[in-house]
């Protein structure tokens, strides 16, 4: 039994060492004012196992200020990314994600699939636009509700450096 486990561990090691592996760091920042002032900053980091599969997370802050009342929230969004189609420069991705916003307690939770359009600018830089959320969300004091479609809060623009 030990020999079989050792054999499969060796096969896994050979596969992982020969597969394309790329780390990336980047993130997004936004600032806006419609009825209230908003600001967010979310660095992102991750690891590409292959050209089709990656895992990553964004961790940052979001600030919302209106009528003298300011809310600062921590934001975390781990995800698994699958590339459904690509050519040399354009990638169509699907991200299975779980997003959280919290201060002393959980304020918002979103789970679902985020379609994304990614552009490879050069060998190291990628730019991506998340295009909505198809899933469900929980807001403090409310129950789970469907979160389907594109809104101003569900579209994001990211820049990542790959090394």
N, C-alpha and C positions, 0 to 999 in steps of 0.2 A: 504494500500500500504506500509506503514511504517513497519507493522508487517511482510510482505513478504520479504522485503529487510533485515530486522533484522534476520529473519529465515535463509536466504541464507548466510548472513555474519557469523552467528553462525556455519552453516555447513562448510563453508570455513575455519573458525578458527579451528574447530575440525579436519578437514582433514590435514591442514598444521601442526598442533601440533602432529599428529600421524604419519605422513610420515617420512621416513628416510631422515635426512638432514645432510649434511657433508660439511664443508668448506675445501678448500684446498689452499695452497700457494706453490710456487715453481718457476720454470722458466728454462731458458736455457742461455748458453753463448757459443760463438764460436769465433775462431780465425783462420785465414788462410792467405795463400799467394800463388797465382798462377801468375798472371800478376800484381797484385796490392795487397796491404795489406788490409785485412778486419777484423773487430772486431764487435761483436754485443753482447748485454746484454739485456735480456728481462725477467724481473720478471713477474710471472703469478699469478692470484688469481681467485677464483671462488667459486661456491656454487652448490652442488649436491642436487637436489630436491628428486630424487629417484635414484635407481641404473642405470636407463636408461637415465635420463635427467639431464643435468647440464648447467649452464651458467657461463661464465667467460671472462677474458680479459688478454692480455699481454700488458704491457706498458714498453718501454725501449728505448735504443739508438743503432744506427748502425753507424759505422765509416768505410769509404772507402778512401784509400790514394794511389794515383799513380802519378808519375812524379812531385812530389812536391806540388800537389794539394790535399787537404784533405776536405772531405765532412762529416759532422756529421749530422745525421738525427734523429729525434724523430720517434718512431715506436709505433703504437697502433693496437691491433688486438682483438676486441670483437668477441665472438662466442657463439653459442648454440650447445651443444654436445648431440647426440643421440647414445646410445649403441645399435647397430644392433644385436650383438650376444656376448655371454660371457659364460665362465665356471668359475671355482673358481679363476683362476689366469690370464687368457687371455681375453681381451676385444677387439672387433672390433667396432670402433666408426666412426661416420660421423659427422663432424663439419661444420655447416653453419657459415661462417666467412666473415668478412669485414676487410681487412688490410689496414692501411694507413702509409705512410712514408712522413715526412714533415720537412722542415726547416722554412723559412719564409712563404712558400706557400706549397701547396700540390704537392709533387713530384711523388708519386705513390699511386694508389688505386687498391686493388684486392678484388673481391667478388666471392664467390663460395663455393663449398663443398670440404673439406679436409678429405680424408679417413685417419684413424689413427689406429695404433696398440698399445694397452696399456697393460702393465704387472703389476699386483699387486705383489710387492716384499714381503710385509708383511701387517699387518693391517693398517699401516700408510703411507707407501711409495708406490708410483706408478711411473713407467717409461713409457713414451709414445713416439712414433715415428710418426710424421705426414708424410704421403706418397704422397705428390704432391698437386696439386690444379686443380680442374675442374670448370672453371668459366670464368671470364673476368678480364682484368686489364687495367688501364688507366695510361699512363706515361706522365709526363709534356711535352707539346708540340706535343703530338700525340693523336690519338683518341683511343677509346676502342678497344681492340684486344682480341681474345680468349686466355685464359690461361689454356691449357689442358695438363695434363701429369706430369711427374716427372722430375725435374731438380735439380741441386745442390742448387739452391736458394729456392726450394719449399719443401725440406726435412728438418725436424727439430727434435731434440731429447730433451725431456723435463723430468724433475724430479719434482714431486709434493708430498708435505706432507699433508696428510688428517687428520683433527681433528674434 
